[in-house]
C-alpha cells in the first residue's frame, strides 16, 4: 500500500476538486498512478489507500512476449486458419442470401380470358368507341400475346365486318 496525503477543501470554495498528494517516500510508476476514480469519488471520508500490485504478480498476468524458437508465421497459423474458415463460411452464407431465387416453381399468374369484342360493321358510329375501348381492355389483359402494335392491329381488324371489313381488305 502506498500512503496518500489528503487535504480537505477550503470551507469557502465551491469546487469539488480536492488535492491528493502521494507521499514522497513511495512513488508509483507512471502506469500505476491512481486516477481520481480509483481514489474514490467522495474524499470527505478520509485519506484513501491505493493498492499497488507487486512486480511478481504483474509478471505472471502479462502475456509471454519473449521470443520463441518458432517463427512468427507458425505461431499465428492456427489463428489465421480459423479466421479463414470463418470468412469462408461467412462468404458462403452471403452468397446464398443474395443468390437469385428460383421462381420457376411458383405457378405463373394468368389473367382470365375475356370475351371477344362484338363485330363492328361501321353502320352505327356510336359503337366505334365501345369497340375501341373493349379492344384496349383485351390488350391490357393479355400483354404477353398482344405486345406489339402490329399484333394489336391484326387482332382488332379481325372483328371488323361490313363496309369497315371491306375497307381493311383493300
C-alpha positions as CSV (number, residue, x, y, z in Angstrom):
1,X,0.0,0.0,0.0
2,X,1.1,3.5,-0.8
3,X,0.3,6.2,1.7
4,X,-1.6,9.1,0.3
5,X,-1.8,12.6,1.9
6,X,-5.2,14.2,1.9
7,X,-6.0,17.8,2.2
8,X,-9.7,18.7,2.7
9,X,-11.1,21.6,0.6
10,X,-11.2,25.1,2.0
11,X,-14.6,25.9,3.5
12,X,-15.3,28.9,1.3
13,X,-14.6,27.2,-2.0
14,X,-17.4,25.7,-4.2
15,X,-15.0,23.5,-6.1
16,X,-15.5,19.7,-5.7
17,X,-11.9,19.0,-6.7
18,X,-9.7,18.1,-3.8
19,X,-5.9,17.9,-3.6
20,X,-4.5,14.5,-3.2
21,X,-0.7,14.1,-2.9
22,X,1.1,10.8,-3.0
23,X,3.7,10.6,-0.2
24,X,7.2,11.4,-1.4
25,X,8.6,8.2,0.2
26,X,6.8,5.9,-2.2
27,X,6.4,6.8,-5.8
28,X,4.4,4.6,-8.1
29,X,5.5,4.1,-11.7
30,X,3.6,6.2,-14.2
31,X,1.5,3.4,-15.5
32,X,0.3,2.7,-11.9
33,X,-0.6,6.2,-10.9
34,X,-4.1,6.1,-9.5
35,X,-6.8,8.2,-11.1
36,X,-9.4,10.3,-9.3
37,X,-11.9,7.5,-9.8
38,X,-9.6,4.9,-8.2
39,X,-9.1,7.2,-5.2
40,X,-12.8,7.4,-4.6
41,X,-15.5,9.9,-5.6
42,X,-16.2,11.1,-2.0
43,X,-12.9,12.2,-0.5
44,X,-14.5,13.6,2.7
45,X,-14.4,10.2,4.3
46,X,-10.7,10.3,5.0
47,X,-7.5,9.5,3.2
48,X,-7.9,6.7,0.7
49,X,-5.4,4.0,0.3
50,X,-4.2,2.8,-3.1
51,X,-3.0,-0.7,-3.6
52,X,-0.1,-1.5,-5.9
53,X,0.4,-4.9,-7.4
54,X,3.9,-6.3,-6.6
55,X,6.1,-6.8,-9.7
56,X,5.8,-10.6,-9.3
57,X,2.0,-10.6,-9.8
58,X,2.3,-8.3,-12.8
59,X,4.8,-10.6,-14.5
60,X,2.5,-13.6,-14.1
61,X,-0.5,-11.8,-15.6
62,X,1.3,-10.3,-18.5
63,X,1.4,-12.3,-21.7
64,X,4.7,-14.1,-22.6
65,X,6.3,-11.8,-25.1
66,X,9.7,-13.5,-25.0
67,X,10.8,-14.7,-28.4
68,X,10.5,-18.4,-29.0
69,X,12.3,-20.7,-31.4
70,X,9.2,-21.0,-33.6
71,X,8.8,-18.4,-36.4
72,X,6.0,-15.9,-36.2
73,X,4.1,-17.4,-39.1
74,X,3.8,-20.8,-37.5
75,X,2.7,-19.3,-34.2
76,X,-0.2,-17.4,-35.8
77,X,-1.0,-20.1,-38.4
78,X,-3.8,-21.8,-36.3
79,X,-5.4,-18.4,-35.7
80,X,-5.1,-17.5,-39.4
81,X,-6.6,-20.8,-40.5
82,X,-9.5,-20.4,-38.0
83,X,-10.1,-16.9,-39.3
84,X,-10.1,-18.1,-42.9
85,X,-12.5,-20.9,-42.1
86,X,-14.9,-18.3,-40.5
87,X,-14.5,-16.0,-43.5
88,X,-15.2,-18.9,-46.0
89,X,-18.4,-19.8,-44.1
90,X,-19.5,-16.1,-43.9
91,X,-18.9,-15.7,-47.7
92,X,-20.9,-18.9,-48.4
93,X,-23.9,-17.5,-46.3
94,X,-23.7,-14.2,-48.1
95,X,-23.7,-15.9,-51.5
96,X,-26.8,-17.9,-50.6
97,X,-28.5,-14.8,-49.3
98,X,-28.0,-12.8,-52.5
99,X,-28.4,-15.7,-54.9
100,X,-31.4,-15.3,-57.3
101,X,-34.4,-17.3,-56.2
102,X,-35.8,-20.0,-58.5
103,X,-39.2,-18.6,-59.4
104,X,-40.0,-21.3,-61.9
105,X,-41.5,-23.5,-59.2
106,X,-44.2,-20.9,-58.5
107,X,-47.2,-21.0,-60.8
108,X,-47.4,-18.1,-63.1
109,X,-50.4,-15.8,-62.8
110,X,-52.6,-15.9,-65.9
111,X,-55.2,-13.3,-66.3
112,X,-58.7,-14.7,-67.0
113,X,-59.6,-14.8,-70.7
114,X,-62.1,-12.2,-71.9
115,X,-64.9,-12.5,-74.3
116,X,-64.0,-11.3,-77.8
117,X,-65.4,-7.9,-78.8
118,X,-68.6,-7.6,-80.8
119,X,-68.0,-7.2,-84.5
120,X,-68.0,-3.6,-85.8
121,X,-69.6,-3.1,-89.2
122,X,-69.4,0.7,-89.3
123,X,-73.2,1.3,-89.6
124,X,-73.6,2.8,-86.1
125,X,-70.8,5.3,-85.4
126,X,-71.6,5.4,-81.6
127,X,-70.5,1.7,-81.4
128,X,-67.0,2.6,-82.6
129,X,-66.0,4.0,-79.1
130,X,-67.3,0.8,-77.4
131,X,-65.3,-1.4,-79.9
132,X,-62.1,0.5,-79.3
133,X,-62.4,0.6,-75.6
134,X,-63.2,-3.2,-75.5
135,X,-60.1,-3.9,-77.6
136,X,-57.9,-1.8,-75.3
137,X,-59.2,-3.8,-72.3
138,X,-58.2,-7.0,-74.1
139,X,-54.7,-5.6,-74.9
140,X,-54.1,-4.8,-71.3
141,X,-55.4,-8.2,-70.2
142,X,-53.1,-10.2,-72.4
143,X,-49.8,-8.2,-72.8
144,X,-47.8,-11.4,-73.5
145,X,-49.6,-12.2,-76.7
146,X,-50.6,-8.6,-77.8
147,X,-47.4,-6.7,-77.0
148,X,-46.7,-5.1,-80.4
149,X,-48.8,-2.6,-82.3
150,X,-48.9,-4.9,-85.3
151,X,-50.4,-7.7,-83.3
152,X,-53.0,-5.3,-81.8
153,X,-54.0,-4.1,-85.3
154,X,-54.3,-7.6,-86.6
155,X,-56.4,-8.6,-83.6
156,X,-58.8,-5.7,-83.7
157,X,-59.2,-5.7,-87.5
158,X,-60.2,-9.4,-87.4
159,X,-63.5,-8.2,-85.8
160,X,-64.4,-5.6,-88.5
161,X,-67.2,-6.6,-90.8
162,X,-69.4,-5.0,-93.5
163,X,-68.1,-1.8,-95.0
164,X,-65.2,-1.5,-92.5
165,X,-64.1,-5.1,-93.2
166,X,-64.0,-4.4,-96.9
167,X,-62.0,-1.2,-96.4
168,X,-59.4,-3.2,-94.4
169,X,-59.1,-5.8,-97.2
170,X,-58.1,-3.2,-99.8
